[in-house]
Amino acid sequence: MTLQGKVALITGGGRGIGAGIAMALARAGADIAIAEVDRVASAAQQYRDATVSGYQAARALVGQIEALGRRARAISADVTSWPHVETMVQTTVRELGTIDVLVCNAGVVSIAPVHALSEEAWDLTMAVNVKGVFLCCKAALPVLKQRPESCIINVASVAGKKGAPGMAHYCASKFAVVGFTNSLALEVARYGIRVNAICPGILRTQMWEYLADTLKQPDESKEDSWERYVRTLIPLARPQTPEDIGQLAVYLATAPNVTGQAINVDGGMEMH
């Protein structure tokens, strides 16, 4: 599976799952644009601070990608802003030549029961996780239509297939990504563009570090909580990694007859 001569644009690609996808696509031969932000609209997300330093992380990752012999760029872009997203696409095309693979990965998470969920947390979750996917796809489609065998990969979640207490807003956003992916795949099939979603399971990224603090039992350490979740929720009894997600991204970027799918990478947590 080779992506030699292709260009991939990844939102939220500075760390965690996004970085795993970026490195996997680069190793498969693609040049990489990473879109990130150093600040978000509010602290109602996993970093618990509006300052997230994502763009700085993206700049550091660029060096690792260039060490593989690939071209790479870090782009400061807020996926909830249409002007930012338009500029992100234009910058990628200007500096790397085109876009063959769009990966919509930027996302936020928080946890609260519905009765205590703030409007701010709901709005931020929907803005980043859903509106951000829509805007990025809309902006990139004119470029993708010019590229044979181009594709879109949206990062959803197993939470996009099954509800979870305290995460109604997050689950709603990821269900929306799956539905959007299915529908867009049907719309753009006539152009030869494929659209799929990846549904990760449990990864020890910054999102999990936030959830562990909230979900751990009174007598548990964060490490104990992590081990309990892996042991009880994952049939294969091992966590997923950003590299696992990257492997599926490479497959989806090179699979000419796969579209409209939402594929789990979760060790058997959800089997549908």
C-alpha positions in Angstrom: 0.0 0.0 0.0 1.7 3.1 -1.2 0.8 6.8 -1.1 3.8 8.0 -3.0 3.1 11.3 -4.6 -0.1 11.9 -2.6 -0.8 14.7 -0.1 -2.7 14.3 3.1 -4.3 17.0 5.2 -5.0 16.0 8.8 -6.8 18.2 11.3 -5.9 17.8 15.0 -2.8 16.0 13.8 -0.3 17.3 16.3 -0.7 14.6 19.0 -2.4 11.4 19.9 -4.6 9.7 17.2 -3.9 12.5 14.7 -0.1 12.2 15.0 -0.4 8.4 14.7 -2.3 8.9 11.4 0.1 11.5 10.2 3.1 9.3 10.8 1.5 6.3 9.2 0.5 8.1 6.1 4.0 9.7 5.8 5.6 6.2 6.1 3.3 5.1 3.3 4.7 7.8 1.1 2.4 10.8 1.5 3.4 14.4 2.1 1.6 15.8 5.1 -0.2 19.0 6.2 -1.1 19.2 9.9 -3.8 21.7 11.0 -3.9 22.5 14.6 -4.6 25.3 17.1 -2.9 26.6 20.2 -6.1 27.8 21.7 -9.8 26.6 21.6 -12.9 28.5 22.3 -13.2 27.4 26.0 -11.9 25.1 28.6 -14.9 22.8 28.4 -12.8 20.0 26.9 -10.2 17.5 27.8 -7.3 19.9 28.3 -9.3 21.9 30.9 -7.7 25.0 29.6 -8.3 27.1 26.5 -4.6 27.0 25.8 -3.9 23.6 24.2 -0.6 24.2 22.3 -1.7 22.0 19.4 0.1 24.1 16.7 3.3 23.9 18.6 3.0 20.1 18.8 2.3 20.1 15.0 5.4 22.0 14.3 7.5 19.5 16.3 5.9 16.6 14.4 6.8 18.2 11.1 10.4 17.6 11.8 9.8 13.9 12.4 7.9 13.6 9.1 10.6 15.4 7.2 13.1 13.0 8.7 11.3 10.3 6.7 12.0 12.2 3.5 8.5 13.6 3.2 7.4 17.2 2.8 5.4 18.5 5.8 3.7 21.7 6.9 2.1 22.8 10.1 -1.0 25.1 9.6 -2.7 27.1 12.3 -6.4 26.6 11.7 -9.6 26.5 13.8 -11.9 23.9 12.2 -15.0 25.7 13.6 -14.3 28.8 11.5 -15.1 28.8 7.8 -12.4 31.5 6.9 -9.8 29.5 8.8 -10.8 26.3 7.0 -10.8 27.9 3.6 -7.3 29.3 4.3 -6.2 25.8 5.6 -7.1 24.2 2.3 -5.7 27.0 0.2 -2.4 26.9 2.1 -2.1 23.1 1.7 -2.7 23.3 -2.0 -0.3 26.3 -2.4 2.6 24.7 -0.4 2.1 21.0 -1.1 0.4 21.1 -4.5 -3.0 19.4 -3.8 -5.0 17.3 -1.4 -5.6 13.6 -2.0 -6.5 12.5 1.5 -8.5 14.6 4.0 -8.5 13.3 7.6 -11.0 15.1 9.9 -9.6 14.2 13.3 -9.9 17.3 15.4 -12.1 16.7 18.4 -12.9 17.5 22.0 -14.5 15.6 24.9 -15.9 16.4 28.3 -18.1 14.4 30.7 -21.2 15.4 32.5 -24.7 14.0 33.0 -27.3 15.8 30.9 -28.9 17.6 33.9 -25.5 19.1 34.7 -24.2 19.6 31.2 -23.5 23.2 30.4 -24.6 24.9 27.2 -21.0 25.9 26.7 -19.8 22.3 26.7 -22.6 21.1 24.4 -21.8 23.9 21.9 -18.1 23.4 21.9 -18.5 19.6 21.4 -20.8 20.1 18.5 -18.8 22.9 17.0 -15.5 21.0 16.9 -16.7 17.4 16.5 -19.5 18.0 14.0 -19.4 21.4 12.4 -15.6 21.1 12.0 -16.0 17.9 10.0 -18.6 19.5 7.8 -16.6 22.7 7.1 -13.4 20.8 6.3 -15.2 18.4 3.9 -17.0 21.3 2.3 -13.8 23.3 1.8 -11.8 20.4 0.5 -14.3 18.9 -1.9 -13.5 21.2 -4.9 -9.9 20.1 -4.7 -10.7 16.4 -4.1 -13.0 16.3 -7.1 -10.0 17.0 -9.3 -8.0 14.1 -7.9 -8.6 10.5 -9.0 -9.1 8.1 -6.2 -9.1 10.8 -3.5 -10.7 10.1 -0.1 -12.0 11.5 3.1 -11.4 9.8 6.5 -13.5 11.1 9.4 -12.5 10.1 12.9 -15.6 9.1 14.9 -15.6 6.8 17.9 -17.2 3.6 19.2 -19.2 6.3 21.1 -20.7 7.0 17.7 -22.3 3.5 17.8 -23.4 3.1 21.4 -24.4 5.6 24.1 -22.5 6.1 27.4 -23.7 7.7 30.6 -22.2 11.2 31.2 -21.3 11.4 27.5 -24.6 12.1 25.8 -23.2 15.2 24.0 -20.0 13.4 22.9 -21.9 10.4 21.7 -24.4 12.6 19.9 -21.5 14.3 18.1 -19.9 11.0 17.0 -23.2 9.5 15.9 -23.5 12.6 13.8 -20.1 12.0 12.2 -21.0 8.5 11.3 -24.3 9.6 9.7 -22.6 12.5 7.9 -20.0 10.1 6.6 -22.5 7.6 5.2 -24.5 10.4 3.5 -21.5 12.2 2.0 -20.2 8.9 0.6 -23.4 8.6 -1.4 -23.2 12.2 -2.6 -19.7 12.1 -3.9 -19.4 8.6 -5.2 -20.0 9.8 -8.7 -16.8 11.7 -8.5 -14.8 8.7 -7.4 -14.3 10.2 -4.0 -14.5 7.7 -1.1 -15.6 8.7 2.4 -15.2 6.5 5.5 -15.0 6.8 9.2 -12.7 5.3 11.8 -14.2 4.5 15.2 -11.4 4.2 17.8 -11.9 2.4 21.0 -9.8 3.1 24.1 -6.5 4.9 23.6 -4.4 6.5 26.3 -4.3 9.9 24.8 -5.1 13.2 26.4 -8.8 12.5 26.1 -8.3 9.4 28.2 -6.2 11.2 30.8 -9.1 13.6 31.3 -11.7 10.8 31.4 -9.6 8.8 33.9 -9.6 11.6 36.4 -13.3 11.8 36.2 -14.3 8.1 36.0 -11.8 6.5 38.4 -13.3 5.0 41.6 -12.5 6.7 44.9 -9.8 4.1 45.9 -8.2 3.9 42.4 -5.2 5.5 41.0 -5.3 6.7 37.4 -3.2 3.6 36.4 -5.6 1.3 38.2 -8.5 2.9 36.5 -6.8 2.5 33.1 -6.1 -1.2 33.7 -9.7 -1.9 34.9 -11.2 -0.3 31.8 -8.9 -2.2 29.4 -9.5 -5.5 31.3 -13.3 -5.2 31.5 -14.3 -3.4 28.3 -11.9 -4.8 25.6 -12.3 -8.5 24.8 -8.7 -8.7 23.5 -7.6 -7.1 26.8 -5.2 -4.7 25.2 -5.6 -1.0 24.5 -5.6 0.6 21.1 -2.8 2.9 20.0 -2.4 5.8 17.6 -0.4 3.5 15.4 -3.4 1.1 15.2 -5.6 3.9 14.0 -2.8 5.0 11.5 -2.8 1.5 10.0 -6.5 1.6 9.2 -6.1 5.2 7.8 -3.5 3.9 5.4 -5.8 1.1 4.3 -8.7 3.4 3.8 -6.6 5.8 1.8 -5.6 3.0 -0.6 -8.7 0.8 -0.7 -10.4 1.7 -4.0 -13.7 -0.1 -3.3 -14.4 0.8 0.3 -16.7 3.7 1.0 -19.5 4.7 3.4 -18.1 2.6 6.2 -17.6 3.3 9.9 -14.9 0.8 10.9 -14.1 0.0 14.6 -10.5 -0.3 15.9 -11.4 -1.3 19.4 -10.2 -4.8 20.3 -13.8 -6.1 20.0 -15.6 -3.6 22.2 -18.4 -3.0 19.7 -19.1 -5.7 17.1 -21.4 -3.9 14.7 
